[in-house]
Amino acid sequence: MSKYKCIVWGTGIEYDLYINSIRYHELLGNVEILGVTSNQSIYQYLDGYKFISTDELLTLEFDLLIVASLSSFNTIKRDAISIGINEDKIINIKIFGLANLDINKYVQIKKSKLSIFSNNCWGGLTYNRLGLEFLSPFINMFESTTDYLKIINNPKEYLNFELEFARYNFDEKLKIQYPVFYLNDVILHFNHYTSTEHAVSKWRSRKNKINWDNIFVMMYTTNEEEVNKFIELPYKKKVCFVPFETSEESLINIHYKNNDELNNKPFWEIVNGLATGDYKYYDVFDLLLGSNNNSRIKLN
């Protein structure tokens, strides 16, 4: 495993929350902290780390810039890029809160510019948990499995169509009216948006960021006929979450029928809980790299 030379940018609350996790990875030999920096140049040393002015950063050789602020992440990222730091080096400190963090695998995923297609919020939640940029238009929205299968069977053709406003729907859980659009003959539900303009703007901008050379396709369903269609998809990296036994490599069985807590939840909500880390059925790094690894758990 490589040892990454790192600079930490930020000395506020998130620094305090995650610095012990970073120290743990230092002890493991995964990282070496060369110093810390921030806009508050009041320190000479902090926790034994040399304070470095932002003007000095380009004089140092380092592999990763760890941004230690969740609320100011995008601002710090822009500032870092503006002074000449490569975007691939910039990571969010919150990844050090992930169980079994494999920094090599994380960096591999980040640098690969992975585009996640999903038929509910799983993709966006996974991006968010890993502190990665949304490189997919399938964020904060959902569509029926039937329509989703149409799209991912011919995504480039479908994504060339323009969105056409259909109506507003009311989301009982979120208590908002959200826009629904046609995309040719399929229907897209933008259930985390309240305005048509915002939904269309985000759809277009994220559509332009798709890395067609590195697609990961996720789906969930309770329907075995839909599962068979998913299995036939030609994608190298894909997963479908199902609530029944299977030996198919691209499927993951989510056991919940005998669990009182989970049995009262809709399946889509359990699937979203996988992305947020509420339920552990896979190693997220291995999954996104194309390997179904659930060695962390042993189920009843």
C-alpha positions as CSV (number, residue, x, y, z in Angstrom):
1,M,0.0,0.0,0.0
2,S,1.3,3.5,-0.9
3,K,2.0,6.1,1.8
4,Y,0.3,9.3,0.8
5,K,2.0,12.6,1.7
6,C,-0.9,14.9,2.8
7,I,-1.6,18.5,3.7
8,V,-4.7,19.3,5.8
9,W,-6.5,22.5,4.9
10,G,-8.8,23.7,7.7
11,T,-8.5,23.9,11.5
12,G,-12.1,24.1,12.6
13,I,-14.7,21.7,14.0
14,E,-14.2,19.0,11.3
15,Y,-10.5,19.0,12.0
16,D,-11.1,18.2,15.6
17,L,-13.7,15.5,14.7
18,Y,-11.4,13.6,12.3
19,I,-7.8,14.3,13.3
20,N,-7.7,11.1,15.5
21,S,-8.8,9.0,12.5
22,I,-6.1,10.6,10.4
23,R,-3.6,9.9,13.1
24,Y,-4.7,6.2,13.1
25,H,-4.0,6.0,9.3
26,E,-0.6,7.6,10.0
27,L,0.2,4.9,12.5
28,L,-0.9,2.3,9.9
29,G,1.6,3.9,7.5
30,N,-1.1,4.9,5.0
31,V,-0.6,8.7,5.2
32,E,2.1,11.2,6.3
33,I,0.8,14.6,7.3
34,L,3.4,17.2,6.1
35,G,1.5,20.1,7.7
36,V,-1.7,22.0,8.1
37,T,-2.9,25.2,6.5
38,S,-5.9,27.6,6.7
39,N,-6.9,31.2,6.4
40,Q,-6.3,31.6,10.1
41,S,-2.5,32.1,10.1
42,I,-2.2,32.3,13.9
43,Y,-0.4,29.0,14.4
44,Q,3.2,27.9,14.1
45,Y,2.4,24.3,15.0
46,L,-0.9,22.5,15.6
47,D,-1.0,19.1,17.2
48,G,2.7,18.7,16.3
49,Y,2.0,19.5,12.7
50,K,3.8,22.5,11.1
51,F,1.5,25.3,10.0
52,I,2.1,26.1,6.3
53,S,0.8,29.2,4.6
54,T,-1.4,28.7,1.5
55,D,1.3,30.6,-0.5
56,E,3.8,27.8,0.4
57,L,1.7,24.9,-0.9
58,L,3.0,24.8,-4.4
59,T,6.6,24.6,-3.1
60,L,5.8,21.3,-1.5
61,E,5.5,17.8,-3.0
62,F,2.4,16.2,-1.7
63,D,-0.2,13.6,-2.9
64,L,-3.4,14.7,-1.2
65,L,-5.0,17.9,0.1
66,I,-7.4,16.9,2.8
67,V,-10.1,19.6,3.1
68,A,-11.1,19.8,6.8
69,S,-14.4,21.7,6.4
70,L,-17.7,20.3,5.3
71,S,-19.5,23.7,5.0
72,S,-16.6,25.4,3.1
73,F,-15.5,22.4,1.1
74,N,-16.4,23.8,-2.3
75,T,-14.9,27.2,-1.5
76,I,-11.6,25.7,-0.3
77,K,-11.6,23.4,-3.4
78,R,-12.0,26.4,-5.7
79,D,-9.2,28.3,-3.8
80,A,-6.9,25.3,-4.0
81,I,-7.5,24.9,-7.8
82,S,-7.1,28.6,-8.4
83,I,-3.5,28.5,-7.0
84,G,-2.6,25.5,-9.2
85,I,-3.4,22.4,-7.1
86,N,-4.7,19.5,-9.2
87,E,-8.3,18.7,-8.5
88,D,-7.5,15.0,-8.3
89,K,-5.5,15.6,-5.2
90,I,-8.3,17.3,-3.2
91,I,-10.3,15.0,-0.9
92,N,-12.9,15.5,1.8
93,I,-11.9,14.9,5.4
94,K,-15.1,13.0,6.1
95,I,-13.9,9.9,4.3
96,F,-11.7,9.3,7.4
97,G,-15.0,8.5,9.2
98,L,-15.6,5.5,6.9
99,A,-15.2,2.1,8.4
100,N,-12.4,0.0,6.8
101,L,-11.2,3.0,4.7
102,D,-8.8,1.8,2.1
103,I,-7.1,5.0,0.9
104,N,-5.6,3.3,-2.2
105,K,-9.0,2.1,-3.4
106,Y,-10.6,5.5,-2.6
107,V,-8.0,7.4,-4.6
108,Q,-8.4,4.9,-7.4
109,I,-12.2,5.5,-7.5
110,K,-11.8,9.3,-7.3
111,K,-9.2,9.5,-10.1
112,S,-11.3,7.2,-12.3
113,K,-14.1,9.8,-12.5
114,L,-16.8,7.2,-11.9
115,S,-20.4,7.9,-13.2
116,I,-23.1,6.1,-11.2
117,F,-26.4,5.4,-12.8
118,S,-29.2,4.4,-10.3
119,N,-32.9,4.2,-10.2
120,N,-33.3,6.0,-6.9
121,C,-31.3,8.1,-4.5
122,W,-28.6,5.4,-3.9
123,G,-26.2,6.9,-6.4
124,G,-26.4,10.5,-5.0
125,L,-26.2,9.2,-1.4
126,T,-23.1,7.1,-2.3
127,Y,-21.4,10.0,-3.9
128,N,-22.2,12.2,-0.9
129,R,-20.9,9.7,1.6
130,L,-17.6,9.4,-0.2
131,G,-17.3,13.1,-0.8
132,L,-17.2,12.7,-4.5
133,E,-18.4,15.0,-7.3
134,F,-21.8,14.1,-8.9
135,L,-20.7,12.8,-12.3
136,S,-24.2,11.6,-13.2
137,P,-27.6,13.2,-13.9
138,F,-29.4,10.5,-11.9
139,I,-29.2,12.4,-8.6
140,N,-32.0,13.4,-6.3
141,M,-34.6,11.7,-8.4
142,F,-36.2,8.3,-9.3
143,E,-38.0,6.5,-12.1
144,S,-39.9,3.3,-12.4
145,T,-37.8,0.2,-12.9
146,T,-39.4,-0.4,-16.3
147,D,-38.4,3.1,-17.5
148,Y,-35.0,2.9,-16.0
149,L,-34.3,-0.3,-17.8
150,K,-35.2,1.4,-21.1
151,I,-32.8,4.2,-20.3
152,I,-29.8,2.0,-19.4
153,N,-30.3,-0.3,-22.3
154,N,-29.7,2.7,-24.6
155,P,-28.5,5.6,-22.4
156,K,-26.7,7.8,-25.0
157,E,-29.9,7.9,-27.1
158,Y,-32.2,8.7,-24.2
159,L,-29.9,11.3,-22.7
160,N,-29.9,13.1,-26.1
161,F,-33.6,13.9,-25.6
162,E,-34.7,17.1,-23.9
163,L,-36.8,17.0,-20.7
164,E,-40.4,17.9,-21.2
165,F,-42.4,19.1,-18.2
166,A,-45.4,16.8,-17.4
167,R,-46.8,17.8,-14.0
168,Y,-46.2,18.3,-10.4
169,N,-46.5,15.5,-7.9
170,F,-46.8,15.7,-4.1
171,D,-44.2,13.7,-2.0
172,E,-45.9,12.6,1.2
173,K,-42.6,11.9,2.9
174,L,-40.8,15.1,2.0
175,K,-44.0,17.2,2.0
176,I,-43.2,19.0,-1.2
177,Q,-44.5,19.4,-4.7
178,Y,-41.9,18.2,-7.1
179,P,-41.7,18.4,-10.9
180,V,-42.2,15.3,-13.2
181,F,-40.7,15.2,-16.7
182,Y,-41.0,13.2,-19.8
183,L,-37.7,12.0,-21.4
184,N,-39.0,10.7,-24.7
185,D,-41.3,7.8,-23.6
186,V,-40.1,7.5,-20.0
187,I,-41.0,9.5,-16.9
188,L,-38.5,11.0,-14.4
189,H,-39.5,12.1,-10.9
190,F,-37.3,14.9,-9.6
191,N,-38.6,14.4,-6.0
192,H,-35.9,16.5,-4.3
193,Y,-36.5,19.6,-6.3
194,T,-39.3,22.2,-6.1
195,S,-38.7,24.2,-9.3
196,T,-38.6,23.0,-12.9
197,E,-35.7,25.4,-13.6
198,H,-33.5,24.0,-10.9
199,A,-34.3,20.4,-11.9
200,V,-33.5,21.0,-15.6
201,S,-30.4,22.9,-14.8
202,K,-28.9,20.2,-12.6
203,W,-29.9,17.5,-15.1
204,R,-28.2,19.2,-18.0
205,S,-25.0,20.1,-16.1
206,R,-24.5,16.7,-14.6
207,K,-25.4,15.0,-17.9
208,N,-22.4,16.8,-19.4
209,K,-20.1,15.3,-16.7
210,I,-20.8,11.7,-17.5
211,N,-17.6,9.6,-18.0
212,W,-18.8,7.1,-20.6
213,D,-15.6,5.1,-20.1
214,N,-16.4,4.4,-16.5
215,I,-20.1,3.7,-15.7
216,F,-21.4,1.9,-12.6
217,V,-25.0,0.8,-12.9
218,M,-27.1,0.2,-9.8
219,M,-30.7,-1.0,-9.6
220,Y,-33.1,-2.4,-7.1
221,T,-36.2,-4.5,-7.6
222,T,-38.4,-7.1,-6.1
223,N,-39.4,-8.4,-9.6
224,E,-37.6,-11.5,-10.9
225,E,-38.5,-10.7,-14.5
226,E,-36.8,-7.2,-14.1
227,V,-33.8,-9.0,-12.5
228,N,-33.4,-11.1,-15.6
229,K,-33.3,-8.1,-17.8
230,F,-30.7,-6.5,-15.5
231,I,-28.5,-9.5,-15.7
232,E,-28.4,-9.2,-19.5
233,L,-27.1,-5.7,-19.4
234,P,-23.6,-5.4,-20.9
235,Y,-22.0,-3.2,-18.2
236,K,-18.8,-4.5,-16.5
237,K,-19.6,-2.9,-13.2
238,K,-23.2,-3.2,-12.0
239,V,-25.2,-4.3,-9.0
240,C,-28.9,-5.0,-8.4
241,F,-30.3,-5.3,-4.8
242,V,-33.0,-7.9,-4.4
243,P,-34.9,-9.3,-1.5
244,F,-34.5,-13.0,-2.4
245,E,-31.8,-15.7,-2.5
246,T,-29.5,-15.6,-5.5
247,S,-26.1,-16.8,-6.6
248,E,-25.9,-14.4,-9.5
249,E,-22.7,-12.4,-9.2
250,S,-24.2,-9.0,-10.1
251,L,-27.1,-9.4,-7.5
252,I,-27.0,-8.8,-3.8
253,N,-29.7,-10.3,-1.6
254,I,-30.8,-7.9,1.1
255,H,-32.1,-10.2,3.9
256,Y,-34.8,-8.3,5.8
257,K,-37.9,-10.4,5.9
258,N,-37.1,-11.8,9.4
259,N,-36.0,-8.5,10.8
260,D,-38.9,-6.6,12.6
261,E,-37.2,-3.2,12.1
262,L,-36.5,-3.7,8.4
263,N,-39.7,-5.6,7.5
264,N,-41.7,-2.5,8.3
265,K,-39.8,-0.4,5.8
266,P,-40.3,-0.1,2.0
267,F,-37.5,-1.8,0.1
268,W,-36.4,1.4,-1.6
269,E,-35.8,2.9,1.9
270,I,-33.6,-0.1,2.9
271,V,-31.6,0.3,-0.3
272,N,-31.0,4.0,0.5
273,G,-29.9,2.9,3.9
274,L,-27.2,0.8,2.3
275,A,-25.8,4.0,0.7
276,T,-25.8,6.0,3.9
277,G,-24.2,3.2,5.9
278,D,-27.2,2.4,8.0
279,Y,-27.0,-1.3,6.8
280,K,-23.9,-3.2,5.9
281,Y,-24.1,-5.6,3.0
282,Y,-21.0,-4.8,1.0
283,D,-17.7,-3.0,1.0
284,V,-18.4,0.2,-0.9
285,F,-14.9,0.6,-2.3
286,D,-14.8,-3.0,-3.7
287,L,-18.3,-2.6,-5.0
288,L,-17.6,0.5,-7.0
289,L,-14.4,-1.1,-8.4
290,G,-16.5,-4.0,-9.7
291,S,-16.1,-6.6,-6.9
292,N,-19.0,-7.8,-4.6
293,N,-17.2,-8.1,-1.3
294,N,-19.3,-8.6,1.9
295,S,-16.6,-10.0,4.1
296,R,-17.4,-7.5,6.8
297,I,-20.6,-9.3,7.8
298,K,-22.0,-12.6,8.7
299,L,-25.8,-12.8,8.5
300,N,-28.2,-14.8,10.7
